[in-house]
Amino acid sequence: MEKSIFEKHPSETLKALYKKKNFQGANPKEAKVLFVGKDPNWAKDIEESSIFNLVIEYLNDGVEFWRKYNIHHPFLHSKYKGDGKKYHNAVSRIKLKSKIASKISFIELIGFPTTGMSSLNQKKFTEYLLSPENRNHLIELDNLLNNSEKIIFLFWGMLNYLKLLNKKTGLFENFINVDKNTFEKTSLNIFGSNIYFHKHFSMGISQDTLNRISIEINNQLN
């Protein structure tokens, strides 16, 4: 897969799919479990990949994709070797079953597809995050994160972005007094009754933490 600078994804196909659904997996309004990330990032040349037909199938119906192929994301397919595989390999180690696919949703702070590494261009990431194009998506996300009936998982560094968004937009007010310095960064940290902070899935999250995530999800869904 081609490496690229951080930018909006040039694929017209991806952009059209995200205009229809700005999430992956189940609809977050109907799902019970939300995994919240930074941005929906795809290799710049993803359309040239042998799995692009699977990507299209997945973005059209992530729940049916999981049930059909018994993998929650096309990056887990044996033909795919590019960026993002490490993240979804970690998620797969939670060992969630396809029978609960309709309960699991993946949603990000940015509601349109991107490419490249956001960590190498925080200025551009912040520009996209606060853009008018992303405003309605953030409002929807704020409503979701205020829903106490959902189980919500965020990597602990997400707090920086939520506090920035509160300062700039007034959204995500529930998070402004959370002190991440009180978190045990290598473990699972609960905030309130339904929100959990953990180490990023791409940053060497431990199997013990993944097991604890699995236990929390199964306890809530059973």
N, C-alpha and C positions, 0 to 999 in steps of 0.2 A: 504494500500500500504506500502511496505517495505521501511524504511528509509535507506539511504546509503551514503557513502562518495562520494565526487565529483570525477568523473572519466568518461572516455569514456563509453558509454552504451555497455553492453556485448551482447545485442540482435543482432544476425546475420540478422534477418529479418529487424529490424530498420536500421541497417547499409547499407543493400542492397537497401532499399527504399531511403535513403538519398544520395546514390551514383547516383541514377536516378534523384532525385529532392532535391536540398539542400535548399528548401523553403517550406512554407505551404500556402495553398490557391492558388491564381492565380500565374502564372509565373510572377516574378517581372519585367522582361523585357517588358512584355505586359501590366502589371497592371498600373493603374493610381495612386493608393494610396499604400504607403509602411509603414508598422509598423515594426520598427527595434528593436530587442531585443538582449540579450547577448548570449544565447546559447539555442539550441532546447532540452529542458530538459524533460525527461520522468522518471517515477518511475522505479526503477531497475527491479521490478517484473511485469512490465506492460503486459508481455506476458501471465501472469496468470489472468489478469483482464477479467471480463465478457464483457468489451467493446473493447478488442484487435482487434476483427474482424472489428469494426468501425474505429479503428486507422489505420489499413491497408487500408481500403476503403478510408479514408480521405487523407492519404499520397499519394495514387495513383491518386486521383483526388479531391482536396479540393473544387473546384468550384462546381462540381456536388454533392458532399457531402452536401454542404450548401443548395443547391436548393432542394435536396431530403428530408433532415431532418429538414430544417428550423433552424438549429443551425450552427454557423460558425466553431465549433471545437468539437470533441468528448468528451472533458472534461466537456461540458455542458450537456451531457446526464445524466438523472436522476439516472442511475446505477453507475455513477462514483463519488467517494467521496475523491479522493486522491489529491496530490499536483498539482498545476496549475489551479485548478478550480476557485480560487479567481481572478487570472489574467484574465481569459477568461470571468468570470462573469462581470468584469468591462468593458471589451471590448464590451460585449453584451449590456451594458447599453448605448452605443453610439446609439443603435437602428438602425443599418444599415440593409437594406433589402436584402434578398437573390437575388433579381433581379440585384444587382450590384456586385455579388460575383466575376465575372470575372475581376473586377476593383481593388480588394483588395488582397494584398499579405502580408504575414508575413515572415520576413527574419531575421536572427541573425548574430552576429559577427563571430560565429563559425558555420561551415558548416556541422558538423557531430553530431550525437545524443550523449547526455550526460545524466548523472544521478547524483543525490545528489545536495547539495547546494554549488554553486561556491563561494558564499560570505564567506564560511568557509575555503576555500583553494584558496586564490588569486594567490598563486604561481603556482599551477597546472592550474588554469584558464589561466594565462598569458602564460604558457608553451604551452597549446593547441592553444591559440589565435595566437601565433607567429610561430607555427609549420609549417614545409614544407607542411604537409598535408592540412593545411588551407590557404596556400598562394594564390592559384588561386581563392578561394572563396572570399578572401579579395579584390583582384583585381576587380572581378566582382561587389562586393558591392561598391567599390569606384566609379566605373563607374556609377552605379545606383544613388548614392548620388550626383553625379555631373550633373544629368539629370534634368534640370530646368522645364521640362514638367510634372514631377511627384510631388505628394504631399507626403511629408515625415514626419513621426512622430517618435520622439525619446524621451526616458525619459531623464531628464536633466543630470543625472549622466553619461550618455553615453559619454559626452564630455571627461571625464577622459580617457576612452579607446581609443577614436579617436585620442586624442593628443599623447597618448603613441604609438599608431600604426604609427602615422606620424613620431615620433622620431625614431622608430625602423625600419620603412620600407619606409618612404617617401610618403606613401599613405595618403589620407584624408587631404590634404593640406588646403582645404577651411575652415577647422574648427580650425586651430591653433591659430587664433586671437580672437576666441569667448570667452568672459568672462562670465562664468556661474554665477558669483556673481552679474551680472546685471539682472539676471532672477528673476521673481517672482515665487518661487518654487511651490506655490499652484495654479498657473494659467497656461494659455497657452501662450507661448512666441514664437514669430516669428523671424526667422533668414533669411535674404534675402527675397525672394518672395515666397518660397515654402517649407521651412523647419520649423517645429514646435517642440519645446521642452516642455515637460510636466512632471508632477509627475508620477512615476512608477505606472503601473496599479495594482500592488500587494500591493502598499503602501498607500492605502486610498485616491486615487485620487477622487476629488470632483465631484458631479453630474454636477455642473456648468461647470467645465473644460470639462467633457465628452460631454456636450451639445454644447460647443464651438467647439470641434473637429467635432461633427456631422454637425454643420453649415458650417464649412470650407469645409468639404468633399462634402456636398450637393451643396454648391455654385459652387464648381469647376466642379462637374460632371453634373450639370444641365445646 
